[in-house]
Amino acid sequence: MGRIGKKLDINFVISTGENFYDDGLTSISDNAFKESFTKIYTAKSLQKQWNSVLGNHDYRGNVEAQLNPVLRKIDSRWLCLRSFP
């Protein structure tokens, strides 16, 4: 993703769900956020805003956790504002 982001000179990323396999996040302090997002998407080209929506696996967890603005304080790239059940 980092190479493609650099090649396309992206301004933002759209994450179309399935953010945290297999069962979303359990809470805003779930280590999966850092392990599956912050520590994975480290390429310079991916240090842009991520506009995220929830996928079916995300709904297995705590939906409110992914929508919580506290996650933006942990990683400012994360933006997930609404749930579309």
Secondary structure, DSSP 8 states (H G I E B T S, - for coil): -HHHHHHHT-SEEEE-S--STTT--SSTT-THHIIIIITT--SGGG-SEEEE---TTGGGS-HHHHH-THHHHH-TTEE------
